[in-house]
Amino acid sequence: MDNQIPEKARWLGYAGLLPQLIAVVLVVRGGEWGWIALACSFAYASLIFSFLGGVWWGQALSDPAAPLWAFIAAILPSLLALALFIPWTLGWDWPGPSLLWLGVFIGLSPLVDRKLGMGGPAWVRLRWQLSLGLGGLTMVLAILALQQR
């Protein structure tokens, strides 16, 4: 049991995986809701990724000695999420490749938390669990989308 993270906060964090789990079910079932689930899963993962950038920004601001790279890392999630949306607007192959990259970025995002050194070991451990969960589910959705082409 993790005594440093309140249990309610931990469970609410895990509940954040539910939208991607529901999307996987809907995509596997197919039909119109499958496509809607893919688009929504991209939007959800992008929002969460951007939120993480906001967390990093806040952590960097709270440390007067924060290096410049921390602020750059904090704005990258929003910019990357936007860049991964552009293929849809151009009619290119989407959302499979974009979901795949987004899943990878989310899965690796705790490396920034670890490098920032804020939040303590319990925070970093929870971040790994949630990020691998969300990143992994997002990559599963990417594979499902790529199979539908």
Secondary structure as a PSIPRED ss2 file (coil, helix, strand):
# PSIPRED VFORMAT (PSIPRED V4.0)

   1 M C   1.000  0.000  0.000
   2 D C   1.000  0.000  0.000
   3 N C   1.000  0.000  0.000
   4 Q C   1.000  0.000  0.000
   5 I C   1.000  0.000  0.000
   6 P C   1.000  0.000  0.000
   7 E H   0.000  1.000  0.000
   8 K H   0.000  1.000  0.000
   9 A H   0.000  1.000  0.000
  10 R H   0.000  1.000  0.000
  11 W H   0.000  1.000  0.000
  12 L H   0.000  1.000  0.000
  13 G H   0.000  1.000  0.000
  14 Y H   0.000  1.000  0.000
  15 A H   0.000  1.000  0.000
  16 G C   1.000  0.000  0.000
  17 L C   1.000  0.000  0.000
  18 L H   0.000  1.000  0.000
  19 P H   0.000  1.000  0.000
  20 Q H   0.000  1.000  0.000
  21 L H   0.000  1.000  0.000
  22 I H   0.000  1.000  0.000
  23 A H   0.000  1.000  0.000
  24 V H   0.000  1.000  0.000
  25 V H   0.000  1.000  0.000
  26 L H   0.000  1.000  0.000
  27 V H   0.000  1.000  0.000
  28 V H   0.000  1.000  0.000
  29 R H   0.000  1.000  0.000
  30 G C   1.000  0.000  0.000
  31 G C   1.000  0.000  0.000
  32 E H   0.000  1.000  0.000
  33 W H   0.000  1.000  0.000
  34 G H   0.000  1.000  0.000
  35 W H   0.000  1.000  0.000
  36 I H   0.000  1.000  0.000
  37 A H   0.000  1.000  0.000
  38 L H   0.000  1.000  0.000
  39 A H   0.000  1.000  0.000
  40 C H   0.000  1.000  0.000
  41 S H   0.000  1.000  0.000
  42 F H   0.000  1.000  0.000
  43 A H   0.000  1.000  0.000
  44 Y H   0.000  1.000  0.000
  45 A H   0.000  1.000  0.000
  46 S H   0.000  1.000  0.000
  47 L H   0.000  1.000  0.000
  48 I H   0.000  1.000  0.000
  49 F H   0.000  1.000  0.000
  50 S H   0.000  1.000  0.000
  51 F H   0.000  1.000  0.000
  52 L H   0.000  1.000  0.000
  53 G H   0.000  1.000  0.000
  54 G H   0.000  1.000  0.000
  55 V H   0.000  1.000  0.000
  56 W H   0.000  1.000  0.000
  57 W H   0.000  1.000  0.000
  58 G H   0.000  1.000  0.000
  59 Q H   0.000  1.000  0.000
  60 A H   0.000  1.000  0.000
  61 L H   0.000  1.000  0.000
  62 S C   1.000  0.000  0.000
  63 D C   1.000  0.000  0.000
  64 P C   1.000  0.000  0.000
  65 A C   1.000  0.000  0.000
  66 A C   1.000  0.000  0.000
  67 P C   1.000  0.000  0.000
  68 L H   0.000  1.000  0.000
  69 W H   0.000  1.000  0.000
  70 A H   0.000  1.000  0.000
  71 F H   0.000  1.000  0.000
  72 I H   0.000  1.000  0.000
  73 A H   0.000  1.000  0.000
  74 A H   0.000  1.000  0.000
  75 I H   0.000  1.000  0.000
  76 L H   0.000  1.000  0.000
  77 P H   0.000  1.000  0.000
  78 S H   0.000  1.000  0.000
  79 L H   0.000  1.000  0.000
  80 L H   0.000  1.000  0.000
  81 A H   0.000  1.000  0.000
  82 L H   0.000  1.000  0.000
  83 A H   0.000  1.000  0.000
  84 L H   0.000  1.000  0.000
  85 F H   0.000  1.000  0.000
  86 I H   0.000  1.000  0.000
  87 P H   0.000  1.000  0.000
  88 W H   0.000  1.000  0.000
  89 T H   0.000  1.000  0.000
  90 L C   1.000  0.000  0.000
  91 G C   1.000  0.000  0.000
  92 W C   1.000  0.000  0.000
  93 D C   1.000  0.000  0.000
  94 W C   1.000  0.000  0.000
  95 P C   1.000  0.000  0.000
  96 G H   0.000  1.000  0.000
  97 P H   0.000  1.000  0.000
  98 S H   0.000  1.000  0.000
  99 L H   0.000  1.000  0.000
 100 L H   0.000  1.000  0.000
 101 W H   0.000  1.000  0.000
 102 L H   0.000  1.000  0.000
 103 G H   0.000  1.000  0.000
 104 V H   0.000  1.000  0.000
 105 F H   0.000  1.000  0.000
 106 I H   0.000  1.000  0.000
 107 G H   0.000  1.000  0.000
 108 L H   0.000  1.000  0.000
 109 S C   1.000  0.000  0.000
 110 P H   0.000  1.000  0.000
 111 L H   0.000  1.000  0.000
 112 V H   0.000  1.000  0.000
 113 D H   0.000  1.000  0.000
 114 R H   0.000  1.000  0.000
 115 K H   0.000  1.000  0.000
 116 L H   0.000  1.000  0.000
 117 G C   1.000  0.000  0.000
 118 M C   1.000  0.000  0.000
 119 G C   1.000  0.000  0.000
 120 G H   0.000  1.000  0.000
 121 P H   0.000  1.000  0.000
 122 A H   0.000  1.000  0.000
 123 W H   0.000  1.000  0.000
 124 V H   0.000  1.000  0.000
 125 R H   0.000  1.000  0.000
 126 L H   0.000  1.000  0.000
 127 R H   0.000  1.000  0.000
 128 W H   0.000  1.000  0.000
 129 Q H   0.000  1.000  0.000
 130 L H   0.000  1.000  0.000
 131 S H   0.000  1.000  0.000
 132 L H   0.000  1.000  0.000
 133 G H   0.000  1.000  0.000
 134 L H   0.000  1.000  0.000
 135 G H   0.000  1.000  0.000
 136 G H   0.000  1.000  0.000
 137 L H   0.000  1.000  0.000
 138 T H   0.000  1.000  0.000
 139 M H   0.000  1.000  0.000
 140 V H   0.000  1.000  0.000
 141 L H   0.000  1.000  0.000
 142 A H   0.000  1.000  0.000
 143 I H   0.000  1.000  0.000
 144 L H   0.000  1.000  0.000
 145 A H   0.000  1.000  0.000
 146 L H   0.000  1.000  0.000
 147 Q H   0.000  1.000  0.000
 148 Q C   1.000  0.000  0.000
 149 R C   1.000  0.000  0.000
